[in-house]
Amino acid sequence: MYEAFVKGKNLSEAYHNALMELDKNGEVTTCNAYNQLQKELAMTFIADDPLAEPMVSRLIIGGFYELQQYIMEVLDGILDFKIGASENAWEYTYHDRITNYGGELNQLQFVIDELKRSPDSRRAVIDIRDNKVDPFNSHPACLQHMQFLIRGGKLHMKVLMRSNDGVEATFMNAFAFVMIQKKVADALDLPIGTYTHRANSFHCYEKDFGLLDQYITGIKTKPIDEITYEYNGFFQDLMKEAIPNIEKAVKVLRN
């Protein structure tokens, strides 16, 4: 299995470089679980300064509304009520596993407390996989593990995914995880350091091969301002303006 390692000065560049590597060196293999082929490799990408502009990639499924909703799912738990709520219930959410692991442990608060206790600690870890549930779950958690390290006066974050859809999911995953990194950094009154995203299976399904081709063409031929947005300013404002509509939609869904 091909092992790839790429870097970028910010989150969007690191993600685009990861897509380029997937297109160039990904191996086409079978994916019997979804009855189609996939292009796959193992990927580690690093954003040296994940908040640096232009932060937002345009090469994603959706836009400001979907990105804001996903952040609210991961950071605020707006869809936690779907866990165990019906025969079509979710087995988990990332937010619940992060803040209520096993129904009792707020791992995010533990990380903050641990790094306040010992700034050079290697123990500031959040585990997402639940071996009481995930081995028997038809959709086990893709995110497995997060670790936070203070080095050089900055808060660095390292994420491990067992599986990651490079075209449909990776950027939104990484963006939300960087927002968690920022939340911890703010609580510790520290600047953000590097963001490292590791996917043991970084892939694109056959149904999205054409979309990957479009993304790669854009990266190779378009100026940077046509494939990215600056987050601070109008894009962040659009995301904030979407919050009331997201909350209304969630209320309807809950009812």
N, C-alpha and C positions, 0 to 999 in steps of 0.2 A: 504494500500500500504506500503510495507516494506521500512523503512528509514535506509539507510546505511551511515556510516561515517568511512573513513579509512585515514591513513596517510602513507607517505613514506619519506625517507631522501632526495630523489631526484625525478625528474619527472617520470622516468621509474618505479621506485619502487612503487610510488603512483598509477600509472596506472595499474600495475600488481596486486596490492592489490585490486583495484576496480574491475578488471576482476574476481578475485577469489571470491569476495563478490557477484557479479552478478551470477556467476555459482552456488554458494552455496545457496543463499537466493532469487534469482530472481523468481518471480511468472510467470508461463506460462499463458498468456492471449491471447485473440483474437486481431488481428489488421486488422480490416475490410478494412481500407484504402489501404492496400497492399495485402489483400486476403491471409493472412497466420497468423500463431501464432507468438508470440514473448515472450521472457523472459525479465522481466522488474522489476525494483525497482527504488526508488529515491536514488540518490547518491551524496555524498559530499566527494571529496578526496582532500587532502592537501599535497603539496610537501614542506617540510621544507626549502630546498635549491634547487630550480628547475634547477639550472645550474650545480649542482654537478654531477660528473661522477660516473658511466656511465649514461649519460643523455638520450640516444636514445634507445627506445625499438625496438627490431626486430619483435615484434608481431604486425605488421601493414600491411595494404594492400599497396604494393609498396616499394620503397626504397629511396635512396638519391635523385634521379631525381624528384620523385613525391613530396617528402617533400620540396625540394627547390622550386618547382613550386608553391606549396600551400603557402609557406611563401611569395613569390613574389606576389601572388594574394591578400593576406590579407594586407601585408605591403606596397606594391608598386602599387597595382591596375592594374596589367598587363592585366586583363580581364574585366576591367570596360567598355570597348567599347562595350561589349555584352549587356549592359543594353539598352533596347528599340531599338535594332538595326534591328530587323526583327520580323516576326510572331512567331519565336521561341526564342525571346529575353528573357533575364533574367530580372526579376523585380528589382533586387538589387544585389550588392555585399557587403560583410562586409566592404571592404576598402571604398567604396563610402558612406556607412552609417556612417562610422567612421570619414571620412575626409570631407564629403560634405553633411551632413545631411540636408534634405530639400532643397538641392541645394544651401546652403548658409553657413552652420556652420561646421568648422573644429573642431570636438570634441576632437581630439587628442591634438591639440594645446591649446584648452581651458584647458584640464587637466594639461598640463605642466605649463601654465600661472597661473592657480588657485593654484597649489602647490608651485609655486614660491611666489605668493602673501601671502599665508597662509599655511605653512607647516603642520599644524595640521588639515587642512580642511577635512570635510566629504562630500564636494561638488564636488570632482573630479570624475565625473561620465560620462560614455559614454553609451547612449541608442541606441540600434540597432533596436528594433521593431518600425515600423512606422504604427500607427493605421489608417492612411489614405489609406494604401496599403495592409498590411498583413492580415487583416480579409477577404479580397477578393482574396487573392493570393493562388493558388493551392500548392505552395511551400513556405510558409512563413518562415521568418528567424528563425533558431533554436537558435542562439545566441541572447540573449535578452539584456544583461546589463553587463557592466564592471565598477568596482570601484577601485580606487587607493588610498591608505592610506600610509602616512609616519608615522611610529611608530618605536621607538627605533633606529632612524637614518637609517632605511631601507625602501625601497619602497615595500609595499605589494600589491597584486592584487587579486581581487575576481571577479569571472565570474559566470554568471547565464545563463544556457541553458534551454529552455523549453523542448527540446527533443535532445537526443544524442545517436547515434549508437555506442555502446561501442566497437564493434569489427572492424567496417570499418572506423570510423571517429574520435573517441575521442582523440587518441594520436596526430594525425596531427593537430586537432583543438587546443589542449592544447599547443603543441610545438610552433605553430604560435603565440598564445596569450602570451606565455612567451617571445617571441621575441618582442612583443609590450611592455611588461613590461620592458624588457631590454632597449628598445628605450627611454621610458620615464625616467627610472632610469639614463641612460647616460646623458640625457638632463638636469637632475637635479643634476648630479654628486653625485649620491647615489648608494650604493650597493643594490642588490635585496634582498628582504625579502621572505616571503612565497607566494606560489601560491595556491589559493583555487578555485576548479572547482566544481560547483554545477549543476547537471542535474536533473530536476524534473522527467523526464522519461529517465532513463539510461537503454538501452535495446539492445537485440540481436535478429534479425529476425530469423525465423525458417530456412530459407535457409542457415544461417550461424551457426546453432547449432553445426555442425561438426567442423567448424573452431574454435569456442569457446572451444570445447573439446580439440583440438590440442594445443591451447594457454595455457590452464590450465595444460595439461600434461607437456608442456615445462617449465612452472613456477615451477611445483612441482618436476621435475626430472632432469632438466638440470642445469649445473653450470651457474653462472650469465653471464659469458662472451660469452655464446652461445645464450642468449636471449636478449642481449643488445649490444650497441656499445658506445664507448667513442666518444663524439661529437668533442671535440677539437683534431685536428690532421687529420688523413687520411679521416674520414667521412666528416668533414667540408670541407676539400679540395675537395673531390668528389662532394659535393654539389656546391661549387664555380665553379668547372670546368664544371658543367652542365648548368650554366647560359647562355652562348652563344647559346647553342642548344635550350634552353627554349625560348630565345628571338627570335630565327629564327622561331620556331614553332608558336609562337604567331603572328609574322609578317605574316606568311602564312595564319593563321586563320583570321587575320584582313582583309587581302586582299581578 
